[in-house]
Amino acid sequence: MRSSPMDVPAPCACTLDTSHHPSGLKTSLRLYGLVRILGFSDIPASTPVEILCTMSGEGKAIQAFISRLDAELVVRSMPGTGYHVVPLAQFDPTGFIQQHQGWLTVHITCGFSSQHGTLRLANGDLPSLGWFIHVQTGPWSPGRFIHWGEEVAEILIDAFRSVGMPNYNAWLNQLDGYSIQAMDNCVEIAWQTLLACRPTHENHRALFNPTDECWRFSDSPIDHYYPI
């Protein structure tokens, strides 16, 4: 496994299947992805979908969100596209891995970047921050589990500490436990606060804290080639 951290370019999509059988993308991190349904399948419990991807030096990478809220906010920034948030533990990566000759590439996304006094780009996209991770998996089989390692965990701890949210795991547990209504309410508050937010510094990591209902920014600028 190797990681090459950088910011996210414009998103792309690739055609895959979702499934609730044991072939889901289960890892040592709780990850979420954005999918939209393409049609129907003759395979039980499997639906053809597009999963939101981004481009890396190795080709396409599945955009994987650490925070359920971050994922929902990106959906909010893409009205009319049909994307919705799913746990990647329910997503079967077999087709993606086959298309990439046995390689699984994900972009682990954590927060957004302040740009030109706002948290939105000119086209309305949210400038996400994260790290590309490439894993050679070979044929994907039911029950497979990927452990990302201590380095990735430490990078995430540092990322949350940089915005004054050191106990990030408890915070993510809270978001994971939200009902649909509670999450919708949280997304609405975060979105309206995002639109009104006017960051005074460029390239600082931003994460929304639902406890005090405000955006938190890192103390120093983020190096987009190593965005801790």
C-alpha positions as CSV (number, residue, x, y, z in Angstrom):
1,M,0.0,0.0,0.0
2,R,1.2,3.5,-0.7
3,S,-0.4,6.9,-0.1
4,S,0.0,10.1,-2.0
5,P,-1.9,12.9,-0.3
6,M,-3.3,15.8,-2.3
7,D,-6.4,17.7,-2.9
8,V,-9.3,16.5,-5.1
9,P,-9.6,17.5,-8.8
10,A,-13.0,17.6,-10.6
11,P,-15.0,14.4,-9.9
12,C,-15.6,11.7,-12.5
13,A,-17.7,8.5,-12.4
14,C,-17.3,4.8,-13.2
15,T,-19.9,2.1,-13.7
16,L,-20.1,-0.5,-11.0
17,D,-22.6,-2.6,-9.0
18,T,-23.7,-2.1,-5.4
19,S,-24.5,-5.1,-3.2
20,H,-25.4,-6.0,0.4
21,H,-23.7,-9.4,0.2
22,P,-20.4,-10.0,2.0
23,S,-18.3,-8.7,-0.9
24,G,-18.7,-5.1,0.3
25,L,-15.7,-2.8,0.7
26,K,-15.1,-3.4,4.4
27,T,-12.0,-1.6,5.8
28,S,-10.5,-0.5,9.1
29,L,-12.1,3.0,8.5
30,R,-15.8,3.7,8.2
31,L,-16.1,5.1,4.7
32,Y,-19.0,6.5,2.7
33,G,-19.3,6.9,-1.1
34,L,-21.7,8.7,-3.4
35,V,-23.7,6.6,-5.9
36,R,-26.6,7.0,-8.3
37,I,-28.7,4.2,-9.8
38,L,-28.2,3.5,-13.5
39,G,-30.8,0.7,-14.0
40,F,-31.8,-2.8,-12.9
41,S,-29.8,-6.0,-12.6
42,D,-30.7,-9.7,-13.0
43,I,-28.4,-10.4,-10.0
44,P,-30.2,-10.6,-6.7
45,A,-29.3,-7.8,-4.2
46,S,-27.2,-6.0,-6.9
47,T,-28.0,-2.7,-8.6
48,P,-26.0,-1.1,-11.4
49,V,-24.8,2.3,-10.2
50,E,-22.2,5.0,-10.8
51,I,-20.0,5.7,-7.9
52,L,-18.4,9.1,-7.6
53,C,-14.7,8.9,-8.5
54,T,-11.8,11.4,-9.0
55,M,-8.7,11.2,-11.1
56,S,-5.4,10.2,-9.6
57,G,-2.0,9.5,-11.2
58,E,-3.0,5.8,-11.3
59,G,-6.4,6.4,-13.1
60,K,-9.7,6.6,-11.3
61,A,-10.1,6.6,-7.5
62,I,-13.2,6.0,-5.5
63,Q,-14.0,9.1,-3.5
64,A,-14.3,7.8,0.1
65,F,-15.5,10.1,2.8
66,I,-14.5,9.7,6.5
67,S,-17.4,11.8,7.6
68,R,-21.0,11.0,6.7
69,L,-21.7,14.7,7.0
70,D,-19.0,15.6,4.5
71,A,-20.5,13.2,2.0
72,E,-24.0,14.6,2.5
73,L,-22.7,18.1,2.0
74,V,-21.1,17.2,-1.3
75,V,-24.4,15.7,-2.4
76,R,-26.0,19.0,-1.4
77,S,-23.5,20.8,-3.7
78,M,-24.6,18.7,-6.7
79,P,-28.3,19.2,-7.0
80,G,-30.2,17.2,-9.6
81,T,-27.4,14.7,-10.2
82,G,-29.2,11.8,-8.4
83,Y,-26.3,10.9,-6.1
84,H,-26.9,9.7,-2.6
85,V,-24.7,8.6,0.3
86,V,-24.0,4.9,1.0
87,P,-21.6,3.1,3.4
88,L,-18.8,1.6,1.3
89,A,-19.2,-1.5,3.4
90,Q,-22.3,-2.1,1.2
91,F,-20.5,-1.4,-2.1
92,D,-19.0,-4.3,-4.1
93,P,-15.7,-3.1,-5.6
94,T,-15.2,-6.1,-7.9
95,G,-15.9,-4.3,-11.1
96,F,-13.7,-1.4,-10.2
97,I,-10.8,-3.7,-9.3
98,Q,-11.2,-5.7,-12.5
99,Q,-11.1,-2.5,-14.6
100,H,-7.8,-1.5,-12.9
101,Q,-5.9,-4.8,-13.2
102,G,-6.2,-5.8,-9.6
103,W,-5.6,-2.4,-8.1
104,L,-8.0,-0.6,-5.7
105,T,-7.5,3.2,-5.5
106,V,-9.5,5.3,-3.1
107,H,-9.3,9.0,-2.2
108,I,-9.9,9.2,1.6
109,T,-11.6,12.6,1.9
110,C,-11.5,14.6,5.2
111,G,-12.9,18.2,5.2
112,F,-12.8,21.1,2.8
113,S,-10.4,23.9,1.9
114,S,-11.0,27.6,2.2
115,Q,-10.6,29.3,-1.2
116,H,-11.0,33.0,-2.1
117,G,-13.1,33.9,1.0
118,T,-15.5,31.0,0.6
119,L,-15.9,27.2,1.0
120,R,-17.2,26.8,-2.6
121,L,-15.5,26.8,-5.9
122,A,-16.8,29.0,-8.8
123,N,-18.7,26.1,-10.3
124,G,-20.4,25.3,-6.9
125,D,-18.2,22.3,-6.0
126,L,-16.8,21.9,-2.5
127,P,-12.9,21.8,-2.6
128,S,-12.4,18.5,-0.7
129,L,-9.1,17.5,0.9
130,G,-7.7,14.0,1.3
131,W,-5.2,11.4,0.4
132,F,-4.9,8.9,-2.5
133,I,-4.2,5.3,-1.3
134,H,-3.4,2.5,-3.8
135,V,-3.8,-1.2,-2.8
136,Q,-3.1,-4.2,-5.0
137,T,-5.8,-6.7,-4.1
138,G,-6.0,-9.3,-6.9
139,P,-9.4,-10.9,-7.3
140,W,-11.9,-9.6,-4.8
141,S,-13.7,-12.3,-2.7
142,P,-16.5,-12.2,-0.2
143,G,-15.4,-11.4,3.3
144,R,-12.3,-9.4,2.3
145,F,-11.1,-6.8,4.7
146,I,-8.6,-4.0,4.2
147,H,-6.6,-2.5,7.1
148,W,-5.3,0.9,6.1
149,G,-2.5,0.9,8.8
150,E,-1.4,3.2,11.6
151,E,0.0,5.9,9.3
152,V,-3.5,6.7,7.9
153,A,-5.0,6.7,11.4
154,E,-2.4,9.1,12.6
155,I,-2.8,11.4,9.6
156,L,-6.6,11.6,10.4
157,I,-6.0,12.3,14.1
158,D,-3.6,15.1,13.1
159,A,-6.2,16.5,10.6
160,F,-8.9,16.7,13.3
161,R,-6.5,18.1,15.9
162,S,-5.6,20.9,13.4
163,V,-9.2,22.2,13.6
164,G,-9.5,21.8,17.4
165,M,-11.5,18.6,17.3
166,P,-9.1,16.0,18.8
167,N,-11.8,13.4,19.7
168,Y,-12.7,12.8,16.1
169,N,-13.8,9.1,16.5
170,A,-16.5,10.0,19.1
171,W,-17.6,12.8,16.7
172,L,-17.9,10.4,13.8
173,N,-19.7,7.9,15.9
174,Q,-22.3,10.6,16.7
175,L,-22.8,11.3,13.0
176,D,-23.1,7.6,12.2
177,G,-25.8,7.2,14.7
178,Y,-28.0,10.1,13.4
179,S,-31.4,9.3,12.1
180,I,-32.3,10.4,8.6
181,Q,-34.2,13.4,10.0
182,A,-31.4,14.4,12.4
183,M,-28.8,14.1,9.5
184,D,-31.0,16.2,7.2
185,N,-31.3,18.9,9.9
186,C,-27.5,18.8,10.5
187,V,-26.8,19.1,6.7
188,E,-29.2,22.1,6.5
189,I,-27.5,23.9,9.3
190,A,-24.0,23.1,8.0
191,W,-25.0,24.2,4.5
192,Q,-26.5,27.5,5.5
193,T,-23.5,28.2,7.7
194,L,-21.2,27.3,4.9
195,L,-22.9,29.8,2.5
196,A,-22.6,32.6,5.1
197,C,-19.0,31.7,6.0
198,R,-16.3,34.1,4.8
199,P,-12.9,32.6,5.6
200,T,-10.2,35.2,6.0
201,H,-7.3,32.8,5.1
202,E,-6.6,30.7,2.0
203,N,-6.1,27.0,2.0
204,H,-7.0,26.2,5.5
205,R,-8.8,22.9,6.3
206,A,-12.5,23.3,7.3
207,L,-14.7,20.9,9.2
208,F,-18.2,21.5,10.5
209,N,-18.7,20.9,14.2
210,P,-22.3,20.0,14.8
211,T,-22.0,20.5,18.6
212,D,-21.5,24.2,18.4
213,E,-22.9,24.5,14.8
214,C,-19.9,26.3,13.3
215,W,-17.1,25.7,10.9
216,R,-13.7,25.0,12.4
217,F,-10.5,26.0,10.5
218,S,-7.0,24.7,10.9
219,D,-4.5,27.1,12.5
220,S,-2.2,27.1,9.6
221,P,-2.5,26.6,5.8
222,I,-2.7,23.2,4.3
223,D,0.1,21.9,2.0
224,H,-2.0,20.4,-0.8
225,Y,0.7,17.8,-1.4
226,Y,0.5,16.8,2.2
227,P,-2.8,18.2,3.6
228,I,-2.7,17.2,7.3
